């Protein structure tokens, strides 16, 4: 019978560490005050800004109602 001298980590140790990392990520994403709400808010604000910019461009440039300089 041959006995090996293992100096590296076993697959079980890597699995336990990976499980702990996944648990922390899930907890952060699903907590009510976590990053999920902040990402949703940022996405909503970005969409609103793009929509407003597109409306401003459409109304001002393409319909010929751009402001004229006053002298």
N, CA, C and O atoms as CSV, one atom per row, in Angstrom:
chain,resi,resn,atom,element,x,y,z
A,1,UNK,N,N,0.843,-1.172,0.000
A,1,UNK,CA,C,0.000,0.000,0.000
A,1,UNK,C,C,0.894,1.242,0.000
A,1,UNK,O,O,1.822,1.360,0.800
A,2,UNK,N,N,0.594,2.149,-0.903
A,2,UNK,CA,C,1.410,3.347,-1.060
A,2,UNK,C,C,0.703,4.522,-0.405
A,2,UNK,O,O,-0.470,4.765,-0.689
A,3,UNK,N,N,1.375,5.246,0.450
A,3,UNK,CA,C,0.825,6.427,1.117
A,3,UNK,C,C,1.399,7.656,0.430
A,3,UNK,O,O,2.612,7.813,0.293
A,4,UNK,N,N,0.467,8.539,-0.007
A,4,UNK,CA,C,0.904,9.752,-0.695
A,4,UNK,C,C,1.023,10.893,0.308
A,4,UNK,O,O,0.254,10.977,1.266
A,5,UNK,N,N,1.972,11.747,0.080
A,5,UNK,CA,C,2.138,12.941,0.895
A,5,UNK,C,C,1.536,14.103,0.113
A,5,UNK,O,O,2.173,14.638,-0.794
A,6,UNK,N,N,0.296,14.499,0.466
A,6,UNK,CA,C,-0.401,15.563,-0.257
A,6,UNK,C,C,-0.099,16.914,0.375
A,6,UNK,O,O,-0.364,17.134,1.557
A,7,UNK,N,N,0.455,17.810,-0.423
A,7,UNK,CA,C,0.734,19.144,0.090
A,7,UNK,C,C,-0.262,20.163,-0.431
A,7,UNK,O,O,-0.305,21.288,0.067
A,8,UNK,N,N,-1.066,19.795,-1.423
A,8,UNK,CA,C,-2.040,20.719,-1.996
A,8,UNK,C,C,-3.412,20.553,-1.355
A,8,UNK,O,O,-3.633,19.649,-0.549
A,9,UNK,N,N,-4.328,21.442,-1.728
A,9,UNK,CA,C,-5.673,21.370,-1.202
A,9,UNK,C,C,-6.470,20.316,-1.966
A,9,UNK,O,O,-6.226,20.058,-3.144
A,10,UNK,N,N,-7.409,19.727,-1.275
A,10,UNK,CA,C,-8.248,18.725,-1.917
A,10,UNK,C,C,-9.431,19.400,-2.592
A,10,UNK,O,O,-9.699,20.579,-2.363
A,11,UNK,N,N,-10.128,18.652,-3.416
A,11,UNK,CA,C,-11.296,19.166,-4.123
A,11,UNK,C,C,-12.383,19.550,-3.125
A,11,UNK,O,O,-13.160,20.468,-3.386
A,12,UNK,N,N,-12.449,18.871,-2.002
A,12,UNK,CA,C,-13.448,19.192,-0.985
A,12,UNK,C,C,-13.224,20.593,-0.417
A,12,UNK,O,O,-14.186,21.332,-0.211
A,13,UNK,N,N,-11.999,20.959,-0.169
A,13,UNK,CA,C,-11.710,22.293,0.355
A,13,UNK,C,C,-12.071,23.374,-0.662
A,13,UNK,O,O,-12.633,24.405,-0.294
A,14,UNK,N,N,-11.754,23.148,-1.928
A,14,UNK,CA,C,-12.127,24.105,-2.974
A,14,UNK,C,C,-13.647,24.228,-3.083
A,14,UNK,O,O,-14.163,25.327,-3.280
A,15,UNK,N,N,-14.355,23.130,-2.959
A,15,UNK,CA,C,-15.815,23.141,-3.030
A,15,UNK,C,C,-16.409,23.932,-1.872
A,15,UNK,O,O,-17.357,24.693,-2.066
A,16,UNK,N,N,-15.873,23.765,-0.687
A,16,UNK,CA,C,-16.365,24.514,0.475
A,16,UNK,C,C,-16.140,26.015,0.315
A,16,UNK,O,O,-17.021,26.808,0.648
A,17,UNK,N,N,-14.987,26.412,-0.186
A,17,UNK,CA,C,-14.704,27.830,-0.405
A,17,UNK,C,C,-15.614,28.393,-1.491
A,17,UNK,O,O,-16.139,29.496,-1.344
A,18,UNK,N,N,-15.805,27.655,-2.571
A,18,UNK,CA,C,-16.693,28.099,-3.637
A,18,UNK,C,C,-18.122,28.237,-3.136
A,18,UNK,O,O,-18.812,29.188,-3.501
A,19,UNK,N,N,-18.577,27.307,-2.310
A,19,UNK,CA,C,-19.917,27.398,-1.730
A,19,UNK,C,C,-20.075,28.629,-0.860
A,19,UNK,O,O,-21.120,29.278,-0.893
A,20,UNK,N,N,-19.058,28.961,-0.084
A,20,UNK,CA,C,-19.117,30.151,0.766
A,20,UNK,C,C,-19.165,31.418,-0.077
A,20,UNK,O,O,-19.914,32.341,0.244
A,21,UNK,N,N,-18.389,31.480,-1.138
A,21,UNK,CA,C,-18.382,32.652,-2.020
A,21,UNK,C,C,-19.745,32.812,-2.687
A,21,UNK,O,O,-20.272,33.922,-2.751
A,22,UNK,N,N,-20.313,31.734,-3.178
A,22,UNK,CA,C,-21.628,31.793,-3.810
A,22,UNK,C,C,-22.688,32.236,-2.810
A,22,UNK,O,O,-23.572,33.018,-3.160
A,23,UNK,N,N,-22.619,31.756,-1.582
A,23,UNK,CA,C,-23.585,32.158,-0.555
A,23,UNK,C,C,-23.509,33.655,-0.280
A,23,UNK,O,O,-24.543,34.304,-0.125
A,24,UNK,N,N,-22.318,34.206,-0.217
A,24,UNK,CA,C,-22.160,35.646,0.020
A,24,UNK,C,C,-22.713,36.443,-1.153
A,24,UNK,O,O,-23.390,37.449,-0.943
A,25,UNK,N,N,-22.442,36.021,-2.372
A,25,UNK,CA,C,-22.936,36.729,-3.553
A,25,UNK,C,C,-24.457,36.701,-3.591
A,25,UNK,O,O,-25.081,37.727,-3.862
A,26,UNK,N,N,-25.062,35.559,-3.327
A,26,UNK,CA,C,-26.516,35.446,-3.328
A,26,UNK,C,C,-27.109,36.317,-2.233
A,26,UNK,O,O,-28.124,36.977,-2.457
A,27,UNK,N,N,-26.506,36.334,-1.066
A,27,UNK,CA,C,-27.004,37.162,0.034
A,27,UNK,C,C,-26.964,38.641,-0.329
A,27,UNK,O,O,-27.911,39.373,-0.040
A,28,UNK,N,N,-25.889,39.086,-0.953
A,28,UNK,CA,C,-25.765,40.495,-1.330
A,28,UNK,C,C,-26.782,40.861,-2.402
A,28,UNK,O,O,-27.389,41.931,-2.344
A,29,UNK,N,N,-26.971,39.983,-3.376
A,29,UNK,CA,C,-27.895,40.281,-4.466
A,29,UNK,C,C,-29.354,40.244,-4.033
A,29,UNK,O,O,-30.167,40.990,-4.577
A,30,UNK,N,N,-29.703,39.412,-3.088
A,30,UNK,CA,C,-31.096,39.244,-2.711
A,30,UNK,C,C,-31.513,40.030,-1.474
A,30,UNK,O,O,-32.698,40.073,-1.144
A,31,UNK,N,N,-30.574,40.643,-0.794
A,31,UNK,CA,C,-30.953,41.419,0.386
A,31,UNK,C,C,-31.692,42.686,-0.046
A,31,UNK,O,O,-31.365,43.257,-1.086
A,32,UNK,N,N,-32.685,43.140,0.733
A,32,UNK,CA,C,-33.506,44.275,0.319
A,32,UNK,C,C,-32.713,45.580,0.157
A,32,UNK,O,O,-33.061,46.404,-0.689
A,33,UNK,N,N,-31.689,45.774,0.927
A,33,UNK,CA,C,-30.901,47.001,0.818
A,33,UNK,C,C,-29.593,46.751,0.080
A,33,UNK,O,O,-28.663,47.553,0.169
A,34,UNK,N,N,-29.519,45.655,-0.640
A,34,UNK,CA,C,-28.283,45.286,-1.316
A,34,UNK,C,C,-28.112,45.977,-2.648
A,34,UNK,O,O,-28.720,47.011,-2.925
A,35,UNK,N,N,-27.287,45.390,-3.443
A,35,UNK,CA,C,-26.903,45.990,-4.712
A,35,UNK,C,C,-28.004,45.857,-5.759
A,35,UNK,O,O,-28.025,46.600,-6.740
A,36,UNK,N,N,-28.920,44.909,-5.553
A,36,UNK,CA,C,-29.981,44.690,-6.543
A,36,UNK,C,C,-30.809,45.954,-6.766
A,36,UNK,O,O,-31.051,46.343,-7.909
A,37,UNK,N,N,-31.238,46.588,-5.696
A,37,UNK,CA,C,-32.056,47.800,-5.812
A,37,UNK,C,C,-31.260,48.940,-6.437
A,37,UNK,O,O,-31.800,49.714,-7.227
A,38,UNK,N,N,-30.000,49.045,-6.095
A,38,UNK,CA,C,-29.163,50.104,-6.654
A,38,UNK,C,C,-28.967,49.914,-8.153
A,38,UNK,O,O,-28.975,50.888,-8.907
A,39,UNK,N,N,-28.790,48.671,-8.591
A,39,UNK,CA,C,-28.635,48.403,-10.019
A,39,UNK,C,C,-29.933,48.707,-10.748
A,39,UNK,O,O,-29.910,49.279,-11.838
A,40,UNK,N,N,-31.072,48.333,-10.160
A,40,UNK,CA,C,-32.356,48.628,-10.785
A,40,UNK,C,C,-32.584,50.137,-10.884
A,40,UNK,O,O,-33.072,50.623,-11.905
A,41,UNK,N,N,-32.238,50.875,-9.842
A,41,UNK,CA,C,-32.391,52.335,-9.871
A,41,UNK,C,C,-31.500,52.963,-10.946
A,41,UNK,O,O,-31.942,53.840,-11.689
A,42,UNK,N,N,-30.257,52.515,-11.026
A,42,UNK,CA,C,-29.340,53.058,-12.026
A,42,UNK,C,C,-29.828,52.732,-13.438
A,42,UNK,O,O,-29.733,53.573,-14.332
A,43,UNK,N,N,-30.341,51.538,-13.646
A,43,UNK,CA,C,-30.867,51.148,-14.953
A,43,UNK,C,C,-32.070,52.007,-15.328
A,43,UNK,O,O,-32.200,52.440,-16.473
A,44,UNK,N,N,-32.946,52.249,-14.356
A,44,UNK,CA,C,-34.131,53.072,-14.596
A,44,UNK,C,C,-33.736,54.512,-14.922
A,44,UNK,O,O,-34.289,55.109,-15.845
A,45,UNK,N,N,-32.792,55.069,-14.182
A,45,UNK,CA,C,-32.346,56.439,-14.439
A,45,UNK,C,C,-31.687,56.558,-15.810
A,45,UNK,O,O,-31.872,57.553,-16.510
A,46,UNK,N,N,-30.920,55.543,-16.188
A,46,UNK,CA,C,-30.280,55.562,-17.509
A,46,UNK,C,C,-31.323,55.527,-18.614
A,46,UNK,O,O,-31.216,56.258,-19.598
A,47,UNK,N,N,-32.323,54.685,-18.453
A,47,UNK,CA,C,-33.389,54.603,-19.451
A,47,UNK,C,C,-34.158,55.908,-19.567
A,47,UNK,O,O,-34.493,56.342,-20.668
A,48,UNK,N,N,-34.437,56.531,-18.431
A,48,UNK,CA,C,-35.137,57.820,-18.449
A,48,UNK,C,C,-34.302,58.894,-19.144
A,48,UNK,O,O,-34.837,59.694,-19.912
A,49,UNK,N,N,-33.009,58.915,-18.882
A,49,UNK,CA,C,-32.133,59.918,-19.495
A,49,UNK,C,C,-32.050,59.714,-21.012
A,49,UNK,O,O,-32.065,60.682,-21.773
A,50,UNK,N,N,-31.962,58.465,-21.443
A,50,UNK,CA,C,-31.897,58.192,-22.879
A,50,UNK,C,C,-33.210,58.577,-23.546
A,50,UNK,O,O,-33.213,59.152,-24.634
A,51,UNK,N,N,-34.316,58.263,-22.899
A,51,UNK,CA,C,-35.629,58.605,-23.454
A,51,UNK,C,C,-35.800,60.119,-23.572
A,51,UNK,O,O,-36.290,60.618,-24.585
A,52,UNK,N,N,-35.393,60.840,-22.534
A,52,UNK,CA,C,-35.519,62.295,-22.550
A,52,UNK,C,C,-34.632,62.905,-23.637
A,52,UNK,O,O,-35.046,63.826,-24.341
A,53,UNK,N,N,-33.425,62.391,-23.766
A,53,UNK,CA,C,-32.511,62.894,-24.798
A,53,UNK,C,C,-33.070,62.639,-26.197
A,53,UNK,O,O,-33.009,63.507,-27.067
A,54,UNK,N,N,-33.610,61.447,-26.399
A,54,UNK,CA,C,-34.185,61.127,-27.713
A,54,UNK,C,C,-35.386,62.025,-28.002
A,54,UNK,O,O,-35.555,62.480,-29.133
A,55,UNK,N,N,-36.221,62.286,-26.997
A,55,UNK,CA,C,-37.376,63.169,-27.192
A,55,UNK,C,C,-36.921,64.590,-27.516
A,55,UNK,O,O,-37.495,65.238,-28.391
A,56,UNK,N,N,-35.899,65.078,-26.820
A,56,UNK,CA,C,-35.388,66.422,-27.069
A,56,UNK,C,C,-34.824,66.544,-28.481
A,56,UNK,O,O,-35.052,67.543,-29.164
A,57,UNK,N,N,-34.096,65.533,-28.910
A,57,UNK,CA,C,-33.519,65.568,-30.254
A,57,UNK,C,C,-34.605,65.516,-31.316
A,57,UNK,O,O,-34.547,66.240,-32.310
A,58,UNK,N,N,-35.584,64.668,-31.108
A,58,UNK,CA,C,-36.655,64.524,-32.089
A,58,UNK,C,C,-37.465,65.801,-32.197
A,58,UNK,O,O,-37.800,66.228,-33.301
A,59,UNK,N,N,-37.778,66.405,-31.092
A,59,UNK,CA,C,-38.596,67.615,-31.107
A,59,UNK,C,C,-37.825,68.814,-31.646
A,59,UNK,O,O,-38.405,69.644,-32.346
A,60,UNK,N,N,-36.560,68.925,-31.346
A,60,UNK,CA,C,-35.816,70.112,-31.723
A,60,UNK,C,C,-35.185,70.069,-33.088
A,60,UNK,O,O,-35.264,71.049,-33.829
A,61,UNK,N,N,-34.567,68.978,-33.444
A,61,UNK,CA,C,-33.779,68.926,-34.669
A,61,UNK,C,C,-34.616,68.488,-35.869
A,61,UNK,O,O,-34.539,69.097,-36.937
A,62,UNK,N,N,-35.399,67.457,-35.700
A,62,UNK,CA,C,-36.059,66.856,-36.845
A,62,UNK,C,C,-37.365,67.548,-37.240
A,62,UNK,O,O,-37.829,67.367,-38.366
A,63,UNK,N,N,-37.956,68.318,-36.366
A,63,UNK,CA,C,-39.210,68.991,-36.730
A,63,UNK,C,C,-38.980,70.432,-37.124
A,63,UNK,O,O,-39.927,71.122,-37.499
A,64,UNK,N,N,-37.765,70.899,-37.052
A,64,UNK,CA,C,-37.470,72.267,-37.467
A,64,UNK,C,C,-37.863,73.313,-36.453
A,64,UNK,O,O,-38.024,74.480,-36.810
A,65,UNK,N,N,-38.021,72.936,-35.207
A,65,UNK,CA,C,-38.403,73.884,-34.171
A,65,UNK,C,C,-37.222,74.238,-33.272
A,65,UNK,O,O,-37.404,74.589,-32.106
A,66,UNK,N,N,-36.040,74.145,-33.808
A,66,UNK,CA,C,-34.865,74.468,-33.010
A,66,UNK,C,C,-34.877,75.956,-32.663
A,66,UNK,O,O,-35.384,76.780,-33.424
A,67,UNK,N,N,-34.328,76.272,-31.535
A,67,UNK,CA,C,-34.305,77.671,-31.097
A,67,UNK,C,C,-33.430,78.501,-32.019
A,67,UNK,O,O,-32.355,78.064,-32.429
A,68,UNK,N,N,-33.892,79.695,-32.343
A,68,UNK,CA,C,-33.107,80.600,-33.184
A,68,UNK,C,C,-32.452,81.646,-32.303
A,68,UNK,O,O,-33.058,82.097,-31.332
A,69,UNK,N,N,-31.237,82.038,-32.618
A,69,UNK,CA,C,-30.570,83.045,-31.793
A,69,UNK,C,C,-31.263,84.397,-31.877
A,69,UNK,O,O,-31.732,84.807,-32.939
A,70,UNK,N,N,-31.316,85.063,-30.771
A,70,UNK,CA,C,-31.957,86.390,-30.709
A,70,UNK,C,C,-30.882,87.463,-30.661
A,70,UNK,O,O,-29.948,87.382,-29.864
A,71,UNK,N,N,-31.016,88.450,-31.500
A,71,UNK,CA,C,-30.033,89.529,-31.515
A,71,UNK,C,C,-30.686,90.859,-31.275
A,71,UNK,O,O,-30.007,91.886,-31.254
